Amino acid sequence: MGTISAAALVSHQPGIMLSADRRTKMNGGYDTTLVAGFGDMRRELDAADVDTLVVIDTHWFTTAFHIVAGADRYSGVYTSDELPMMITDLPFEFEGAPQLAELVAEVGAEHGLPVVNTTSPNIGVQYPTINVLHHLEWDKPVLRMGICQHAEPHNFLDLGSALGAAIERSDANVGILASGGMSHQFPPLDVSGQHTKNAPEYVITPEARAFDESILERWARGDHRSVIDGYPDYAPFKPEGRLGHYLIMAGALGAHDWTATGRQLSNYENAFGTGQVHVWFDLDRFSTQDTDRQPA
């Protein structure tokens, strides 16, 4: 029986792919805390004996279906079409998790969820996956999951329940990484240069920063119920990926019944107006039999 032994919300903001010198210069003499946070995260993953990562990728937008990537291996050379000045001609290669992908699609079909397992090794790989794997120096299997761009919160929670059930049927020891930011509003182009530093006062508005900080406080208490139920209040601040990365992870771990406390592995930071942070959720080894988690 598979287990979920690790879970984290992970920032992938593209500035982490710059050299330390460029990061420091861009930020007025100090570096982002996110890069060092990846070292702490890798140590946590190793301590939990994680052998398979599930990366929920907020730049992989899907339509009409939830999609998982089930090829044996992925490789290529990546240049960001969004920010080529930050990520250009970056080689990548990582092992897939085809058996787990098949199980997610199998459970989804059993519960009438629109889940598709795509096995083409040529499907695009986005930087929320590439950046995270690069900084973790990860060399074990990875299952990528997309974000259905017109899904509602309950759809993400149901997909998470299917993921949890699929992990139970596997023999994997899984770490779930929700790769995305918090509030995610970009400044107008004419004033965008005013929002390039990492200090939190450069987040797009004080209101967005305050709401992000309220979410961090709830995670620190393990109050996932209020985060899930409070989505309508968060929606005006445009959480990245419709908050699907977090909601899928939460669905796999019990949704409203999940009470693991969150511990920051980085400072809360700005990236071009958006809220960014690494949050590690302290789990005991988690069996999906511990709670009723059937998709609706």
C-alpha positions in Angstrom: 0.0 0.0 0.0 1.3 3.4 -1.0 1.7 6.3 1.4 1.9 10.1 1.3 4.9 11.1 3.4 5.4 14.7 2.4 3.5 17.7 1.2 4.5 21.2 0.4 3.4 24.4 -1.4 6.4 25.3 -3.5 7.3 28.5 -5.3 8.7 28.2 -8.8 9.0 31.9 -9.6 11.4 32.2 -12.5 13.9 34.6 -10.8 15.2 31.6 -8.9 16.8 30.4 -12.2 19.1 33.4 -12.4 22.6 33.3 -11.0 23.1 34.3 -7.4 24.9 37.5 -8.6 22.0 38.5 -10.9 19.4 37.7 -8.2 21.3 39.8 -5.7 21.7 42.7 -8.1 18.1 42.7 -9.1 17.0 42.7 -5.5 19.1 45.6 -4.3 21.9 43.6 -2.6 20.0 40.7 -1.0 19.1 37.3 -2.4 15.7 35.5 -2.4 15.3 33.0 0.4 13.6 30.5 -2.0 16.8 29.0 -3.3 18.1 28.1 0.1 14.6 26.8 1.0 14.9 24.1 -1.7 17.9 22.7 0.1 15.9 22.4 3.3 13.0 20.9 1.3 15.3 18.2 -0.3 16.5 17.3 3.2 12.9 16.9 4.4 12.0 14.8 1.4 15.0 12.5 2.0 14.2 12.2 5.7 10.7 11.1 4.7 12.1 8.5 2.3 10.1 9.9 -0.6 10.7 7.8 -3.7 8.1 9.5 -6.0 7.1 13.2 -6.4 3.7 14.4 -7.6 4.2 17.9 -9.0 0.9 19.8 -9.5 2.0 22.3 -12.2 0.0 25.6 -12.2 1.3 26.5 -15.7 0.0 23.3 -17.3 -3.5 24.5 -18.1 -5.9 21.8 -19.3 -9.3 22.1 -20.9 -12.3 19.8 -20.5 -10.3 17.2 -18.5 -8.0 16.7 -15.6 -4.7 15.4 -17.2 -1.8 13.5 -15.8 1.5 12.8 -17.6 2.2 9.1 -17.8 5.2 8.6 -20.0 8.3 6.7 -18.8 10.7 9.6 -19.2 10.8 13.3 -20.2 13.8 15.2 -21.7 14.5 18.2 -23.8 15.8 21.7 -23.8 13.5 24.4 -22.3 13.3 28.1 -23.1 10.5 30.0 -21.4 8.3 31.7 -24.0 7.0 33.9 -21.1 10.4 35.0 -19.7 13.3 33.9 -22.0 15.6 36.4 -20.4 15.4 34.3 -17.2 15.2 30.7 -18.6 16.9 29.9 -21.9 18.2 26.7 -23.4 18.0 24.8 -20.1 18.4 21.0 -20.5 16.1 18.8 -18.5 15.6 15.1 -18.0 13.6 13.2 -15.4 11.9 9.9 -14.9 8.1 9.7 -15.1 5.8 7.6 -12.9 3.6 5.8 -15.4 2.1 3.2 -13.1 0.9 5.9 -10.7 -0.5 7.9 -13.7 -2.5 4.9 -14.8 -3.9 4.4 -11.3 -5.0 8.1 -11.1 -6.9 7.7 -14.4 -8.3 4.3 -13.2 -9.7 5.7 -10.0 -11.0 8.8 -11.8 -12.9 6.6 -14.2 -14.4 4.6 -11.4 -15.8 7.7 -9.9 -16.9 9.4 -13.1 -14.2 12.1 -13.1 -12.9 13.4 -16.4 -9.3 12.2 -15.9 -7.0 11.5 -18.9 -3.6 9.9 -18.7 -1.5 11.2 -21.6 1.5 8.9 -22.3 3.2 11.0 -25.0 6.8 11.9 -24.0 6.5 15.0 -26.2 3.9 16.9 -24.2 5.2 20.3 -23.1 6.9 20.6 -19.7 6.5 23.9 -18.0 8.8 25.7 -15.6 6.8 25.1 -12.4 8.1 21.5 -12.9 11.5 22.2 -14.4 12.5 24.9 -11.9 11.5 22.8 -8.9 13.2 19.6 -10.0 16.3 21.6 -10.9 16.7 23.1 -7.5 15.8 19.9 -5.7 18.3 18.0 -7.8 15.6 15.3 -8.0 16.6 12.0 -9.7 13.6 9.8 -8.9 10.2 9.3 -10.5 7.9 12.3 -11.0 4.1 12.4 -11.8 3.0 15.7 -13.3 -0.6 16.9 -13.0 -2.2 19.8 -14.8 -4.7 22.4 -13.7 -8.1 22.3 -15.5 -8.6 26.0 -16.2 -12.4 25.9 -15.9 -12.6 23.6 -12.8 -14.2 24.7 -9.6 -12.8 24.1 -6.1 -14.9 20.9 -5.6 -13.5 19.5 -8.9 -9.9 20.0 -7.6 -10.8 18.4 -4.3 -12.3 15.4 -6.1 -9.2 15.0 -8.2 -7.2 15.1 -5.1 -9.3 12.4 -3.6 -8.7 10.3 -6.7 -5.0 10.9 -6.4 -5.0 9.8 -2.7 -6.9 6.6 -3.6 -4.4 5.9 -6.5 -1.5 6.3 -4.2 -3.0 3.8 -1.8 -3.2 1.3 -4.6 0.4 1.9 -5.5 3.6 0.8 -3.8 5.0 4.4 -3.9 6.1 6.6 -1.0 4.9 9.9 -2.3 5.7 13.6 -1.8 3.1 16.0 -3.2 4.4 19.4 -4.3 1.8 22.0 -5.1 4.0 24.1 -7.5 2.5 27.6 -7.5 2.2 31.0 -5.8 -0.3 32.6 -3.7 -2.0 35.9 -4.8 -1.1 36.2 -8.5 -1.8 39.6 -9.9 0.8 41.4 -12.2 1.3 45.1 -12.2 0.5 47.2 -15.3 3.5 47.2 -17.7 4.2 50.9 -17.2 4.8 50.5 -13.5 6.1 46.9 -13.5 9.6 48.0 -12.6 8.3 49.1 -9.2 7.6 45.4 -8.3 10.8 43.5 -9.1 12.3 43.2 -5.6 11.5 40.3 -3.4 10.6 42.2 -0.2 6.9 41.6 0.6 6.0 45.3 0.4 6.3 45.0 -3.4 3.4 42.6 -3.6 0.8 44.1 -5.9 -1.4 45.6 -3.2 -1.4 45.7 0.6 -4.7 43.9 0.5 -3.3 41.0 -1.5 -0.3 40.7 0.9 -2.6 40.8 3.9 -4.8 38.0 2.5 -1.8 35.9 1.7 -0.5 36.4 5.2 -3.9 35.4 6.6 -3.7 32.1 4.6 -0.2 31.5 6.0 -1.5 32.0 9.5 -4.3 29.4 8.9 -1.8 26.9 7.4 0.4 27.4 10.4 -2.5 26.3 12.6 -3.5 23.4 10.3 -6.8 25.1 9.6 -7.2 23.8 6.1 -11.0 23.8 6.5 -11.2 27.6 6.6 -8.8 28.0 3.6 -11.0 25.6 1.5 -14.3 27.2 2.5 -12.8 30.7 2.3 -11.9 30.3 -1.4 -14.6 32.8 -2.6 -12.9 35.5 -0.4 -9.5 34.6 -1.9 -10.6 34.6 -5.5 -10.5 38.4 -6.0 -6.8 38.2 -5.4 -6.3 35.7 -8.2 -4.5 32.9 -6.5 -2.3 31.1 -9.0 -3.9 28.3 -10.8 -7.3 29.0 -9.3 -5.7 27.6 -6.1 -6.0 24.2 -7.8 -2.4 23.2 -6.8 -3.2 23.5 -3.1 -6.8 22.1 -3.4 -5.7 19.0 -5.2 -3.0 18.4 -2.6 -5.6 19.0 0.2 -8.0 16.6 -1.4 -5.4 13.9 -1.4 -4.8 14.5 2.3 -8.4 14.6 3.6 -9.7 18.0 2.4 -11.7 19.5 5.3 -10.4 16.9 7.7 -6.8 17.6 7.0 -5.1 19.3 10.0 -1.3 19.2 9.3 0.4 22.3 10.3 2.4 24.4 7.8 6.0 25.4 8.4 7.7 28.0 6.1 10.9 27.0 4.5 11.3 30.5 3.1 10.2 34.0 3.8 7.0 35.2 2.2 8.3 37.2 -0.8 7.2 39.2 -3.8 7.8 38.2 -7.4 6.6 40.8 -9.9 3.6 41.6 -7.7 2.7 38.0 -6.8 3.0 36.3 -3.4 5.6 33.5 -3.1 6.6 31.1 -0.4 7.6 27.5 0.4 5.4 25.9 3.0 6.1 22.4 4.3 3.2 20.6 5.9 4.3 18.3 8.7 2.8 14.9 8.0 2.9 11.6 9.8 3.1 8.8 7.2 -0.3 9.1 5.7 -2.5 6.2 4.5 -5.4 7.1 2.4 -7.4 4.6 4.5 -7.2 7.1 7.4 -10.2 9.0 6.3 -13.1 8.7 3.9 -11.9 10.4 0.8 -14.1 9.2 -2.0 -14.6 11.7 -4.8 -18.1 13.2 -4.9 
